Amino acid sequence: MPRRRSLTSQLYRAARVSNNLRAASRGPGSFAKRQVRRKAYRASGGLTRAILKAFGLSK
């Protein structure tokens, strides 16, 4: 049986899906920009997390 997701997790996922649909409705260029932006944020967030972990300030 799969693990149950928290309400917060479900709300964040619903918001992501909603924003993806909104971007897609504005055309492929808009959706592509969103994907690139999300990828960039993910990369910079990972770098920030790695630095914080080195100082023992993150999980």
PAMARPA-184611 format. One record per atom (N, C-alpha, C): residue in three letters; atom name; x, y, z. Coordinates in Angstrom, 3 decimals. Each point is the difference from the previous one (the first is absolute). Layout:
PT  torgu  keti        c1        c2        c3
PT    ALA    CA         X         Y         Z
...
This chain:
PT  torgu  keti        c1        c2        c3
PT    MET     N     0.839    -1.173     0.000
PT    MET    CA    -0.839     1.173     0.000
PT    MET     C     0.898     1.255     0.000
PT    PRO     N    -0.246     0.945    -0.906
PT    PRO    CA     0.860     1.189    -0.069
PT    PRO     C    -0.180     0.902     1.219
PT    ARG     N     1.056     0.737     0.277
PT    ARG    CA    -0.067     0.933     1.124
PT    ARG     C    -0.967     1.126    -0.302
PT    ARG     N    -0.649     0.469     1.026
PT    ARG    CA    -0.939     1.097    -0.163
PT    ARG     C     0.758     1.317    -0.004
PT    ARG     N    -0.330     0.878    -0.928
PT    ARG    CA     0.657     1.304    -0.078
PT    ARG     C    -0.667     0.973     0.951
PT    SER     N     0.803     0.907     0.535
PT    SER    CA    -0.558     0.989     0.915
PT    SER     C    -0.857     0.995    -0.771
PT    LEU     N    -0.847     0.701     0.712
PT    LEU    CA    -0.860     1.002    -0.614
PT    LEU     C     0.838     1.093    -0.645
PT    THR     N     1.054     0.423     0.677
PT    THR    CA     0.873     1.041    -0.544
PT    THR     C     0.610    -0.454    -1.319
PT    SER     N     0.482    -1.231    -0.025
PT    SER    CA     0.592    -0.557    -1.211
PT    SER     C    -1.022    -0.033    -1.133
PT    GLN     N    -1.221    -0.381     0.293
PT    GLN    CA    -1.053    -0.062    -1.013
PT    GLN     C    -0.331     1.394    -0.525
PT    LEU     N    -0.018     0.991     0.881
PT    LEU    CA    -0.312     1.363    -0.421
PT    LEU     C     1.102     0.574    -0.889
PT    TYR     N     1.261    -0.250     0.365
PT    TYR    CA     1.114     0.469    -0.827
PT    TYR     C    -0.042    -0.660    -1.380
PT    ARG     N    -0.306    -1.279    -0.026
PT    ARG    CA    -0.071    -0.714    -1.280
PT    ARG     C    -1.124     0.549    -0.866
PT    ALA     N    -1.167     0.253     0.615
PT    ALA    CA    -1.127     0.554    -0.739
PT    ALA     C     0.350     1.382    -0.563
PT    ALA     N     0.725     0.803     0.778
PT    ALA    CA     0.410     1.328    -0.470
PT    ALA     C     0.955    -0.122    -1.181
PT    ARG     N     0.952    -0.943     0.060
PT    ARG    CA     0.931    -0.210    -1.116
PT    ARG     C    -0.738    -0.404    -1.265
PT    VAL     N    -0.934    -0.931     0.140
PT    VAL    CA    -0.765    -0.463    -1.153
PT    VAL     C    -0.819     1.146    -0.584
PT    SER     N    -0.625     0.773     0.876
PT    SER    CA    -0.807     1.133    -0.452
PT    SER     C     0.841     1.018    -0.760
PT    ASN     N     1.167     0.304     0.532
PT    ASN    CA     0.876     0.972    -0.662
PT    ASN     C     0.556    -0.548    -1.314
PT    ASN     N     0.262    -1.304    -0.055
PT    ASN    CA     0.446    -0.614    -1.254
PT    ASN     C    -1.096     0.108    -1.061
PT    LEU     N    -1.237    -0.258     0.393
PT    LEU    CA    -1.111     0.091    -0.943
PT    LEU     C    -0.207     1.440    -0.469
PT    ARG     N     0.139     0.941     0.914
PT    ARG    CA    -0.159     1.413    -0.372
PT    ARG     C     1.069     0.410    -1.004
PT    ALA     N     1.241    -0.413     0.251
PT    ALA    CA     1.090     0.329    -0.927
PT    ALA     C    -0.224    -0.678    -1.345
PT    ALA     N    -0.443    -1.246     0.018
PT    ALA    CA    -0.236    -0.732    -1.246
PT    ALA     C    -1.121     0.647    -0.808
PT    SER     N    -1.001     0.547     0.690
PT    SER    CA    -1.113     0.632    -0.714
PT    SER     C     0.440     1.284    -0.693
PT    ARG     N     1.098     0.572     0.458
PT    ARG    CA     0.510     1.228    -0.627
PT    ARG     C     0.931    -0.288    -1.168
PT    GLY     N     0.258    -1.275    -0.248
PT    GLY    CA     0.790    -0.367    -1.157
PT    GLY     C     1.265    -0.744     0.373
PT    PRO     N     0.625    -0.630    -0.996
PT    PRO    CA     1.194    -0.802     0.274
PT    PRO     C     1.191     0.826     0.472
PT    GLY     N     0.111     1.244    -0.453
PT    GLY    CA     1.110     0.848     0.430
PT    GLY     C    -0.085     0.302     1.487
PT    SER     N    -1.200     0.294     0.455
PT    SER    CA    -0.218     0.307     1.411
PT    SER     C     0.298    -1.217     0.875
PT    PHE     N    -0.448    -1.165    -0.467
PT    PHE    CA     0.228    -1.227     0.761
PT    PHE     C     1.486    -0.328     0.050
PT    ALA     N     0.690     0.176    -1.123
PT    ALA    CA     1.442    -0.282    -0.055
PT    ALA     C     0.766     0.922     0.944
PT    LYS     N    -0.378     1.276     0.035
PT    LYS    CA     0.663     0.947     0.908
PT    LYS     C    -0.174    -0.440     1.446
PT    ARG     N    -1.206    -0.468     0.324
PT    ARG    CA    -0.264    -0.462     1.366
PT    ARG     C     0.882    -1.201     0.351
PT    GLN     N     0.130    -0.931    -0.940
PT    GLN    CA     0.819    -1.180     0.250
PT    GLN     C     1.468     0.385     0.219
PT    VAL     N     0.510     0.911    -0.822
PT    VAL    CA     1.390     0.434     0.137
PT    VAL     C     0.197     0.712     1.335
PT    ARG     N    -0.951     0.854     0.345
PT    ARG    CA     0.089     0.735     1.265
PT    ARG     C    -0.004    -0.962     1.184
PT    ARG     N    -0.876    -1.006    -0.029
PT    ARG    CA    -0.056    -0.972     1.091
PT    ARG     C     1.297    -0.791     0.113
PT    LYS     N     0.576    -0.349    -1.150
PT    LYS    CA     1.258    -0.750     0.007
PT    LYS     C     1.125     0.841     0.597
PT    ALA     N     0.022     1.290    -0.334
PT    ALA    CA     1.027     0.896     0.534
PT    ALA     C    -0.152     0.158     1.511
PT    TYR     N    -1.241     0.167     0.465
PT    TYR    CA    -0.231     0.121     1.446
PT    TYR     C     0.420    -1.272     0.730
PT    ARG     N    -0.276    -1.155    -0.618
PT    ARG    CA     0.355    -1.277     0.609
PT    ARG     C     1.514    -0.115     0.149
PT    ALA     N     0.725     0.419    -1.035
PT    ALA    CA     1.463    -0.083     0.033
PT    ALA     C     0.576     0.934     1.055
PT    SER     N    -0.491     1.239     0.037
PT    SER    CA     0.545     0.953     0.971
PT    SER     C    -0.397    -0.396     1.418
PT    GLY     N    -1.197    -0.570     0.154
PT    GLY    CA    -0.422    -0.466     1.315
PT    GLY     C     0.867    -1.145     0.494
PT    GLY     N     0.379    -0.888    -0.923
PT    GLY    CA     0.864    -1.123     0.373
PT    GLY     C     1.372     0.473     0.426
PT    LEU     N     0.527     1.006    -0.695
PT    LEU    CA     1.295     0.557     0.366
PT    LEU     C    -0.062     0.661     1.367
PT    THR     N    -1.044     0.776     0.223
PT    THR    CA    -0.178     0.664     1.295
PT    THR     C    -0.102    -1.034     1.114
PT    ARG     N    -0.773    -1.070    -0.246
PT    ARG    CA    -0.160    -1.048     1.010
PT    ARG     C     1.330    -0.678     0.304
PT    ALA     N     0.805    -0.240    -1.038
PT    ALA    CA     1.307    -0.644     0.196
PT    ALA     C     0.902     0.877     0.865
PT    ILE     N    -0.030     1.292    -0.243
PT    ILE    CA     0.835     0.921     0.802
PT    ILE     C    -0.485     0.013     1.448
PT    LEU     N    -1.313     0.073     0.185
PT    LEU    CA    -0.548     0.004     1.368
PT    LEU     C     0.294    -1.308     0.715
PT    LYS     N    -0.065    -1.128    -0.715
PT    LYS    CA     0.316    -1.287     0.614
PT    LYS     C     1.454    -0.042     0.445
PT    ALA     N     0.886     0.621    -0.771
PT    ALA    CA     1.421     0.010     0.361
PT    ALA     C     0.214     0.688     1.337
PT    PHE     N    -0.853     0.975     0.301
PT    PHE    CA     0.103     0.718     1.277
PT    PHE     C    -0.915    -0.598     1.063
PT    GLY     N    -0.706    -1.078    -0.343
PT    GLY    CA    -0.871    -0.662     0.958
PT    GLY     C    -1.297     0.752     0.246
PT    LEU     N    -0.429     0.813    -0.977
PT    LEU    CA    -1.190     0.817     0.188
PT    LEU     C    -1.223    -0.527    -0.762
PT    SER     N     0.155    -1.154    -0.642
PT    SER    CA    -1.115    -0.576    -0.750
PT    SER     C     0.039    -1.520     0.129
PT    LYS     N    -1.124    -0.628    -0.305
PT    LYS    CA    -0.079    -1.455     0.082
PT    LYS     C     0.671    -0.647    -1.180
